[in-house]
């Protein structure tokens, strides 16, 4: 058995059958989430995000940590740059880089990973604090 270094976090295995989880509708119409894992201390998280066709993020914004997305299905476009996620695409947006707006050209599901908190402050398009963590 490998001994973890002193001060390392106490890690535990988890197994989630995401197909058995309901989608939680976010306060931005047409955006849904299945939170798979969250570190409440750091704000890091892994979630499935589903965008209905035509839904998306309405304005430019930036994140308080690195954002990574892997597209499972659909077509999701950052309209200011034309960067488009399609199945199998990996997208990494570094902390502090302004991007957006974005729109789902068809129903889209992505795995979204943050290595810390999502936003430096709650964007005005969310009314529920849980949506901006």
C-alpha atoms as an extended CHARMM CRD file, in Angstrom:
* protein
*
       133  EXT
         1         1  UNK       CA              0.0000000000        0.0000000000        0.0000000000  PROA      1               0.0000000000
         2         2  UNK       CA              1.2950000000        3.4510000000       -0.9120000000  PROA      2               0.0000000000
         3         3  UNK       CA              1.5390000000        5.9300000000        1.9250000000  PROA      3               0.0000000000
         4         4  UNK       CA              0.3220000000        9.4110000000        1.0440000000  PROA      4               0.0000000000
         5         5  UNK       CA              2.6280000000       12.3200000000        1.8530000000  PROA      5               0.0000000000
         6         6  UNK       CA              1.9170000000       14.2050000000        5.0650000000  PROA      6               0.0000000000
         7         7  UNK       CA             -0.7490000000       16.8570000000        4.5160000000  PROA      7               0.0000000000
         8         8  UNK       CA             -2.1780000000       15.1860000000        1.3900000000  PROA      8               0.0000000000
         9         9  UNK       CA             -5.9690000000       15.2310000000        1.1620000000  PROA      9               0.0000000000
        10        10  UNK       CA             -7.8890000000       12.1750000000        2.3230000000  PROA      10              0.0000000000
        11        11  UNK       CA             -9.0810000000       10.8050000000       -1.0020000000  PROA      11              0.0000000000
        12        12  UNK       CA            -11.8710000000        8.2840000000       -1.3240000000  PROA      12              0.0000000000
        13        13  UNK       CA            -13.1670000000        6.4140000000       -4.3240000000  PROA      13              0.0000000000
        14        14  UNK       CA            -16.5640000000        7.3550000000       -5.6550000000  PROA      14              0.0000000000
        15        15  UNK       CA            -18.7100000000        5.7220000000       -8.2930000000  PROA      15              0.0000000000
        16        16  UNK       CA            -21.7220000000        7.5180000000       -9.7180000000  PROA      16              0.0000000000
        17        17  UNK       CA            -24.1030000000        6.2260000000      -12.3450000000  PROA      17              0.0000000000
        18        18  UNK       CA            -24.8780000000        9.5770000000      -13.9540000000  PROA      18              0.0000000000
        19        19  UNK       CA            -27.7210000000        8.1100000000      -16.0150000000  PROA      19              0.0000000000
        20        20  UNK       CA            -29.5850000000        7.5260000000      -12.7320000000  PROA      20              0.0000000000
        21        21  UNK       CA            -29.2340000000       11.1700000000      -11.6340000000  PROA      21              0.0000000000
        22        22  UNK       CA            -31.8770000000       13.7450000000      -12.5260000000  PROA      22              0.0000000000
        23        23  UNK       CA            -30.8370000000       16.9170000000      -14.3230000000  PROA      23              0.0000000000
        24        24  UNK       CA            -31.0270000000       20.0170000000      -12.1000000000  PROA      24              0.0000000000
        25        25  UNK       CA            -32.2950000000       22.9980000000      -14.0480000000  PROA      25              0.0000000000
        26        26  UNK       CA            -30.1020000000       26.0300000000      -13.5070000000  PROA      26              0.0000000000
        27        27  UNK       CA            -31.5500000000       29.5190000000      -13.1600000000  PROA      27              0.0000000000
        28        28  UNK       CA            -30.4400000000       30.3090000000      -16.7330000000  PROA      28              0.0000000000
        29        29  UNK       CA            -33.1880000000       28.9170000000      -18.9700000000  PROA      29              0.0000000000
        30        30  UNK       CA            -32.2200000000       25.8340000000      -20.9540000000  PROA      30              0.0000000000
        31        31  UNK       CA            -29.0950000000       24.9790000000      -18.9130000000  PROA      31              0.0000000000
        32        32  UNK       CA            -29.0640000000       21.8430000000      -16.7330000000  PROA      32              0.0000000000
        33        33  UNK       CA            -26.4680000000       20.1810000000      -14.5260000000  PROA      33              0.0000000000
        34        34  UNK       CA            -25.5440000000       16.8990000000      -12.9000000000  PROA      34              0.0000000000
        35        35  UNK       CA            -22.8840000000       17.6850000000      -10.2880000000  PROA      35              0.0000000000
        36        36  UNK       CA            -20.6350000000       14.6310000000      -10.1700000000  PROA      36              0.0000000000
        37        37  UNK       CA            -18.0380000000       15.8730000000       -7.6990000000  PROA      37              0.0000000000
        38        38  UNK       CA            -17.2540000000       19.0580000000       -5.7890000000  PROA      38              0.0000000000
        39        39  UNK       CA            -14.5290000000       20.0230000000       -3.3390000000  PROA      39              0.0000000000
        40        40  UNK       CA            -16.2810000000       22.4760000000       -1.0420000000  PROA      40              0.0000000000
        41        41  UNK       CA            -12.9630000000       23.8270000000        0.2710000000  PROA      41              0.0000000000
        42        42  UNK       CA            -11.4080000000       24.7310000000       -3.0890000000  PROA      42              0.0000000000
        43        43  UNK       CA            -14.4790000000       25.0660000000       -5.3190000000  PROA      43              0.0000000000
        44        44  UNK       CA            -13.0770000000       22.5200000000       -7.7910000000  PROA      44              0.0000000000
        45        45  UNK       CA            -15.7790000000       20.4780000000       -9.5160000000  PROA      45              0.0000000000
        46        46  UNK       CA            -16.7150000000       17.9990000000      -12.2160000000  PROA      46              0.0000000000
        47        47  UNK       CA            -20.2090000000       18.1940000000      -13.7140000000  PROA      47              0.0000000000
        48        48  UNK       CA            -22.2510000000       17.2030000000      -16.7100000000  PROA      48              0.0000000000
        49        49  UNK       CA            -23.8390000000       20.2760000000      -18.2780000000  PROA      49              0.0000000000
        50        50  UNK       CA            -26.6880000000       20.0460000000      -20.7780000000  PROA      50              0.0000000000
        51        51  UNK       CA            -27.6290000000       22.9880000000      -22.9660000000  PROA      51              0.0000000000
        52        52  UNK       CA            -30.9720000000       22.8880000000      -24.7490000000  PROA      52              0.0000000000
        53        53  UNK       CA            -30.8200000000       23.9520000000      -28.4000000000  PROA      53              0.0000000000
        54        54  UNK       CA            -30.5880000000       27.7550000000      -28.4430000000  PROA      54              0.0000000000
        55        55  UNK       CA            -29.4970000000       28.0330000000      -24.7930000000  PROA      55              0.0000000000
        56        56  UNK       CA            -26.1120000000       29.3040000000      -23.7360000000  PROA      56              0.0000000000
        57        57  UNK       CA            -24.1890000000       31.9710000000      -21.8710000000  PROA      57              0.0000000000
        58        58  UNK       CA            -25.4600000000       35.4240000000      -22.8910000000  PROA      58              0.0000000000
        59        59  UNK       CA            -22.4150000000       37.6530000000      -22.4330000000  PROA      59              0.0000000000
        60        60  UNK       CA            -18.6210000000       37.7550000000      -22.2070000000  PROA      60              0.0000000000
        61        61  UNK       CA            -17.2360000000       36.6000000000      -18.8590000000  PROA      61              0.0000000000
        62        62  UNK       CA            -14.2000000000       35.0380000000      -17.2180000000  PROA      62              0.0000000000
        63        63  UNK       CA            -13.5860000000       32.4350000000      -14.5460000000  PROA      63              0.0000000000
        64        64  UNK       CA            -11.7400000000       32.4370000000      -11.2290000000  PROA      64              0.0000000000
        65        65  UNK       CA            -10.0400000000       29.1420000000      -12.1140000000  PROA      65              0.0000000000
        66        66  UNK       CA             -9.1870000000       27.0360000000      -15.1470000000  PROA      66              0.0000000000
        67        67  UNK       CA            -12.2410000000       25.7110000000      -17.0030000000  PROA      67              0.0000000000
        68        68  UNK       CA            -12.0510000000       22.5110000000      -19.0390000000  PROA      68              0.0000000000
        69        69  UNK       CA            -14.8470000000       21.0550000000      -21.1360000000  PROA      69              0.0000000000
        70        70  UNK       CA            -15.1390000000       17.7930000000      -23.0430000000  PROA      70              0.0000000000
        71        71  UNK       CA            -18.0570000000       17.6130000000      -25.4790000000  PROA      71              0.0000000000
        72        72  UNK       CA            -20.0330000000       14.3640000000      -25.3510000000  PROA      72              0.0000000000
        73        73  UNK       CA            -22.7570000000       15.3450000000      -27.8180000000  PROA      73              0.0000000000
        74        74  UNK       CA            -24.1250000000       18.3070000000      -29.7290000000  PROA      74              0.0000000000
        75        75  UNK       CA            -22.6260000000       21.5500000000      -31.0100000000  PROA      75              0.0000000000
        76        76  UNK       CA            -21.7070000000       24.4590000000      -28.7040000000  PROA      76              0.0000000000
        77        77  UNK       CA            -20.2770000000       27.6620000000      -30.1920000000  PROA      77              0.0000000000
        78        78  UNK       CA            -18.4490000000       30.6230000000      -28.6610000000  PROA      78              0.0000000000
        79        79  UNK       CA            -19.9200000000       33.2120000000      -31.0210000000  PROA      79              0.0000000000
        80        80  UNK       CA            -17.2760000000       35.9310000000      -30.6380000000  PROA      80              0.0000000000
        81        81  UNK       CA            -14.4620000000       33.6130000000      -31.7870000000  PROA      81              0.0000000000
        82        82  UNK       CA            -16.2380000000       30.8300000000      -33.6630000000  PROA      82              0.0000000000
        83        83  UNK       CA            -14.6420000000       28.2020000000      -31.3980000000  PROA      83              0.0000000000
        84        84  UNK       CA            -17.0970000000       25.2920000000      -31.5930000000  PROA      84              0.0000000000
        85        85  UNK       CA            -17.2350000000       22.1770000000      -29.4550000000  PROA      85              0.0000000000
        86        86  UNK       CA            -18.4960000000       19.0250000000      -31.1530000000  PROA      86              0.0000000000
        87        87  UNK       CA            -18.4020000000       15.4170000000      -29.8930000000  PROA      87              0.0000000000
        88        88  UNK       CA            -14.8860000000       14.4850000000      -28.8240000000  PROA      88              0.0000000000
        89        89  UNK       CA            -13.6470000000       18.0990000000      -28.5940000000  PROA      89              0.0000000000
        90        90  UNK       CA            -11.6570000000       19.2020000000      -25.5400000000  PROA      90              0.0000000000
        91        91  UNK       CA            -11.7010000000       22.9010000000      -24.6180000000  PROA      91              0.0000000000
        92        92  UNK       CA             -9.5240000000       24.5810000000      -22.0060000000  PROA      92              0.0000000000
        93        93  UNK       CA            -10.1470000000       28.1690000000      -20.9660000000  PROA      93              0.0000000000
        94        94  UNK       CA             -7.4070000000       29.5340000000      -18.6800000000  PROA      94              0.0000000000
        95        95  UNK       CA             -8.2520000000       31.3920000000      -15.4900000000  PROA      95              0.0000000000
        96        96  UNK       CA             -9.0140000000       35.0630000000      -16.1440000000  PROA      96              0.0000000000
        97        97  UNK       CA             -9.4120000000       34.8210000000      -19.9500000000  PROA      97              0.0000000000
        98        98  UNK       CA            -12.5730000000       36.5660000000      -21.1490000000  PROA      98              0.0000000000
        99        99  UNK       CA            -14.6910000000       34.4350000000      -23.4780000000  PROA      99              0.0000000000
       100       100  UNK       CA            -18.2980000000       34.1820000000      -24.6140000000  PROA      100             0.0000000000
       101       101  UNK       CA            -21.0780000000       34.6420000000      -25.3490000000  PROA      101             0.0000000000
       102       102  UNK       CA            -21.8950000000       31.0560000000      -26.3300000000  PROA      102             0.0000000000
       103       103  UNK       CA            -24.8720000000       29.2050000000      -27.7830000000  PROA      103             0.0000000000
       104       104  UNK       CA            -25.8520000000       25.5680000000      -28.2670000000  PROA      104             0.0000000000
       105       105  UNK       CA            -26.5860000000       25.1150000000      -31.9690000000  PROA      105             0.0000000000
       106       106  UNK       CA            -28.2160000000       21.7940000000      -31.0050000000  PROA      106             0.0000000000
       107       107  UNK       CA            -28.8170000000       20.0670000000      -27.6810000000  PROA      107             0.0000000000
       108       108  UNK       CA            -25.3380000000       19.6770000000      -26.2030000000  PROA      108             0.0000000000
       109       109  UNK       CA            -23.8760000000       17.7470000000      -23.2660000000  PROA      109             0.0000000000
       110       110  UNK       CA            -20.3800000000       18.4900000000      -21.9600000000  PROA      110             0.0000000000
       111       111  UNK       CA            -18.2590000000       17.3350000000      -19.0580000000  PROA      111             0.0000000000
       112       112  UNK       CA            -17.1860000000       20.5660000000      -17.3440000000  PROA      112             0.0000000000
       113       113  UNK       CA            -14.2440000000       20.6430000000      -14.9400000000  PROA      113             0.0000000000
       114       114  UNK       CA            -13.0190000000       23.5340000000      -12.8150000000  PROA      114             0.0000000000
       115       115  UNK       CA             -9.8320000000       23.3260000000      -10.7330000000  PROA      115             0.0000000000
       116       116  UNK       CA            -11.1820000000       25.9520000000       -8.3280000000  PROA      116             0.0000000000
       117       117  UNK       CA            -14.1590000000       28.2970000000       -7.9710000000  PROA      117             0.0000000000
       118       118  UNK       CA            -16.1540000000       28.9970000000      -11.1450000000  PROA      118             0.0000000000
       119       119  UNK       CA            -16.5360000000       32.7780000000      -10.9930000000  PROA      119             0.0000000000
       120       120  UNK       CA            -14.9590000000       35.6380000000       -9.0230000000  PROA      120             0.0000000000
       121       121  UNK       CA            -18.5620000000       36.8330000000       -8.4140000000  PROA      121             0.0000000000
       122       122  UNK       CA            -22.0240000000       35.5980000000       -9.4180000000  PROA      122             0.0000000000
       123       123  UNK       CA            -22.8270000000       36.5550000000      -13.0280000000  PROA      123             0.0000000000
       124       124  UNK       CA            -26.0570000000       38.5090000000      -13.4490000000  PROA      124             0.0000000000
       125       125  UNK       CA            -27.5960000000       35.8040000000      -15.6500000000  PROA      125             0.0000000000
       126       126  UNK       CA            -27.8440000000       33.4670000000      -12.6290000000  PROA      126             0.0000000000
       127       127  UNK       CA            -30.3070000000       34.1350000000       -9.8120000000  PROA      127             0.0000000000
       128       128  UNK       CA            -29.3530000000       31.0020000000       -7.8300000000  PROA      128             0.0000000000
       129       129  UNK       CA            -25.9900000000       31.0750000000       -6.0150000000  PROA      129             0.0000000000
       130       130  UNK       CA            -25.5550000000       27.3060000000       -6.6210000000  PROA      130             0.0000000000
       131       131  UNK       CA            -25.2600000000       27.9920000000      -10.3500000000  PROA      131             0.0000000000
       132       132  UNK       CA            -22.1600000000       30.1530000000       -9.9820000000  PROA      132             0.0000000000
       133       133  UNK       CA            -20.1480000000       28.0010000000       -7.5420000000  PROA      133             0.0000000000
